[in-house]
């Protein structure tokens, strides 16, 4: 068994679904749907079903395949030759600025579900190098990052992802399209970076995590260990939020203002 299967990767084998993903990723050119002309990076190509369809539409020299499994990476080299570029590496260790120092990359892939949270954090950190992304993930996880305020799925990563990316659900995929079959439904989403709401996204993300530290606590009690009472009162007054407000009740757009007011 390839190591990737041991790591929880479920490989897409349905060519029709693969073609559907490519159609979302590389739509036909039109007035409001320009074709992708920049470099392309596929995450987790596995045996290469998506890669083969991708290479029918994108010049091989513009494509990079990132595969963590050494056996599968070698099989991809045997199948495709010297082009596309094949990088045998953990995607979480890949720096897009080194691969494409002067270009934004379009990302596509069936992302390993066991590192979904880490992959979205990687995408957030790499967003200045990303032009677009079409990603297949577990539906339950997509429900979390696209969750609305007020529900149990809404959390710090939801806030930051929604502020930094314009995303839409494309379609669901049943377990039968994969080998081995997962016990979950998968979802394909399309995302494009938005202008960051604040200059220091890393510090902002840490601040939002503080806001959500304990869901049962109010926003202000979660922030109390990090800010003095006067600053908290000033933040509350500036935002017009009640003393009983919890982070899970607030829409993403409220948090940049709170972050900006954190120094009083």
HELIX and SHEET records of a PDB file:
HELIX    1   1 UNK A    3  UNK A    6  1                                   4    
HELIX    2   2 UNK A   15  UNK A   25  1                                  11    
HELIX    3   3 UNK A   49  UNK A   55  1                                   7    
HELIX    4   4 UNK A   60  UNK A   62  5                                   3    
HELIX    5   5 UNK A   70  UNK A   80  1                                  11    
HELIX    6   6 UNK A   91  UNK A   93  5                                   3    
HELIX    7   7 UNK A   96  UNK A   99  1                                   4    
HELIX    8   8 UNK A  113  UNK A  115  5                                   3    
HELIX    9   9 UNK A  116  UNK A  125  1                                  10    
HELIX   10  10 UNK A  127  UNK A  129  5                                   3    
HELIX   11  11 UNK A  139  UNK A  145  1                                   7    
HELIX   12  12 UNK A  156  UNK A  164  1                                   9    
HELIX   13  13 UNK A  175  UNK A  177  5                                   3    
HELIX   14  14 UNK A  201  UNK A  211  1                                  11    
HELIX   15  15 UNK A  219  UNK A  223  1                                   5    
HELIX   16  16 UNK A  229  UNK A  239  1                                  11    
HELIX   17  17 UNK A  247  UNK A  249  5                                   3    
HELIX   18  18 UNK A  252  UNK A  260  1                                   9    
SHEET    1   A 2 UNK A  11  UNK A  12  0                                        
SHEET    2   A 2 UNK A 178  UNK A 179 -1                                        
SHEET    1   B 7 UNK A  85  UNK A  87  0                                        
SHEET    2   B 7 UNK A  63  UNK A  66  1                                        
SHEET    3   B 7 UNK A  40  UNK A  43  1                                        
SHEET    4   B 7 UNK A 105  UNK A 110  1                                        
SHEET    5   B 7 UNK A 130  UNK A 138  1                                        
SHEET    6   B 7 UNK A 186  UNK A 193 -1                                        
SHEET    7   B 7 UNK A 165  UNK A 173 -1                                        
END                                                                             
